[in-house]
C-alpha cells in the first residue's frame, strides 16, 4: 500500500478514536498487551500509533506498565482460583 494512503488511513483512525468514549481504556489495554512497535506504522489503538505506543511502553512508562501487567496476571490467577472454588 502506498505510504500516502497508509498515512491517510492512520489519520482517519486517529480521528475516529478521538471521539470514542472508551479511548482511554483501549489505549491502556494496547499498552499492557504490547501492541505496536517502533517500526509499526499500521496500528492505531486508543488513538495512538504503534510507534507512539511502543515509545510510551519502553521509555515513558515502563515501570508503571510492568507493574500493571504483573497485577493483571496476578488478578487473572485469582480469578481462576475463585472459579475453581465455586465449581467445587
TORKOL-4160 file (C-alpha; in steps of 0.2 Angstrom, whole numbers, padded with zeros to 4 digits, m for minus):
88
<pt num="1" X="0000" Y="0000" Z="0000"/>
<pt num="2" X="0007" Y="0017" Z="m0004"/>
<pt num="3" X="0013" Y="0027" Z="0011"/>
<pt num="4" X="0002" Y="0042" Z="0007"/>
<pt num="5" X="m0014" Y="0030" Z="0008"/>
<pt num="6" X="m0007" Y="0022" Z="0024"/>
<pt num="7" X="m0005" Y="0039" Z="0032"/>
<pt num="8" X="m0022" Y="0044" Z="0027"/>
<pt num="9" X="m0030" Y="0029" Z="0035"/>
<pt num="10" X="m0020" Y="0031" Z="0050"/>
<pt num="11" X="m0026" Y="0049" Z="0052"/>
<pt num="12" X="m0044" Y="0043" Z="0049"/>
<pt num="13" X="m0042" Y="0030" Z="0063"/>
<pt num="14" X="m0035" Y="0043" Z="0075"/>
<pt num="15" X="m0049" Y="0055" Z="0072"/>
<pt num="16" X="m0062" Y="0041" Z="0075"/>
<pt num="17" X="m0053" Y="0036" Z="0091"/>
<pt num="18" X="m0053" Y="0054" Z="0097"/>
<pt num="19" X="m0072" Y="0054" Z="0099"/>
<pt num="20" X="m0073" Y="0036" Z="0106"/>
<pt num="21" X="m0079" Y="0035" Z="0124"/>
<pt num="22" X="m0068" Y="0020" Z="0128"/>
<pt num="23" X="m0052" Y="0028" Z="0120"/>
<pt num="24" X="m0043" Y="0029" Z="0137"/>
<pt num="25" X="m0047" Y="0011" Z="0141"/>
<pt num="26" X="m0042" Y="0005" Z="0124"/>
<pt num="27" X="m0025" Y="0014" Z="0125"/>
<pt num="28" X="m0021" Y="0007" Z="0141"/>
<pt num="29" X="m0026" Y="m0011" Z="0135"/>
<pt num="30" X="m0015" Y="m0008" Z="0120"/>
<pt num="31" X="0000" Y="m0003" Z="0131"/>
<pt num="32" X="m0002" Y="m0018" Z="0143"/>
<pt num="33" X="m0005" Y="m0030" Z="0129"/>
<pt num="34" X="0011" Y="m0024" Z="0120"/>
<pt num="35" X="0003" Y="m0018" Z="0104"/>
<pt num="36" X="0013" Y="m0009" Z="0092"/>
<pt num="37" X="0032" Y="m0007" Z="0089"/>
<pt num="38" X="0044" Y="0007" Z="0084"/>
<pt num="39" X="0044" Y="0000" Z="0066"/>
<pt num="40" X="0025" Y="m0002" Z="0066"/>
<pt num="41" X="0015" Y="0012" Z="0057"/>
<pt num="42" X="0000" Y="0001" Z="0053"/>
<pt num="43" X="m0008" Y="0000" Z="0070"/>
<pt num="44" X="m0019" Y="0013" Z="0079"/>
<pt num="45" X="m0026" Y="0009" Z="0096"/>
<pt num="46" X="m0033" Y="0021" Z="0108"/>
<pt num="47" X="m0029" Y="0035" Z="0096"/>
<pt num="48" X="m0011" Y="0031" Z="0097"/>
<pt num="49" X="0000" Y="0024" Z="0083"/>
<pt num="50" X="0010" Y="0008" Z="0085"/>
<pt num="51" X="0026" Y="0019" Z="0087"/>
<pt num="52" X="0018" Y="0030" Z="0100"/>
<pt num="53" X="0013" Y="0015" Z="0110"/>
<pt num="54" X="0030" Y="0007" Z="0109"/>
<pt num="55" X="0039" Y="0023" Z="0115"/>
<pt num="56" X="0026" Y="0025" Z="0129"/>
<pt num="57" X="0029" Y="0007" Z="0134"/>
<pt num="58" X="0048" Y="0007" Z="0133"/>
<pt num="59" X="0053" Y="0024" Z="0138"/>
<pt num="60" X="0039" Y="0035" Z="0146"/>
<pt num="61" X="0030" Y="0022" Z="0157"/>
<pt num="62" X="0040" Y="0006" Z="0158"/>
<pt num="63" X="0039" Y="0004" Z="0177"/>
<pt num="64" X="0020" Y="0008" Z="0178"/>
<pt num="65" X="0016" Y="m0003" Z="0164"/>
<pt num="66" X="0026" Y="m0018" Z="0171"/>
<pt num="67" X="0018" Y="m0016" Z="0187"/>
<pt num="68" X="0000" Y="m0016" Z="0179"/>
<pt num="69" X="0004" Y="m0031" Z="0168"/>
<pt num="70" X="0010" Y="m0040" Z="0184"/>
<pt num="71" X="m0006" Y="m0035" Z="0193"/>
<pt num="72" X="m0016" Y="m0041" Z="0178"/>
<pt num="73" X="m0008" Y="m0058" Z="0179"/>
<pt num="74" X="m0010" Y="m0060" Z="0197"/>
<pt num="75" X="m0028" Y="m0055" Z="0196"/>
<pt num="76" X="m0031" Y="m0067" Z="0182"/>
<pt num="77" X="m0024" Y="m0081" Z="0193"/>
<pt num="78" X="m0035" Y="m0076" Z="0207"/>
<pt num="79" X="m0050" Y="m0077" Z="0196"/>
<pt num="80" X="m0045" Y="m0095" Z="0191"/>
<pt num="81" X="m0044" Y="m0100" Z="0209"/>
<pt num="82" X="m0061" Y="m0092" Z="0213"/>
<pt num="83" X="m0069" Y="m0101" Z="0199"/>
<pt num="84" X="m0062" Y="m0117" Z="0205"/>
<pt num="85" X="m0069" Y="m0114" Z="0222"/>
<pt num="86" X="m0086" Y="m0110" Z="0216"/>
<pt num="87" X="m0086" Y="m0125" Z="0205"/>
<pt num="88" X="m0081" Y="m0137" Z="0219"/>
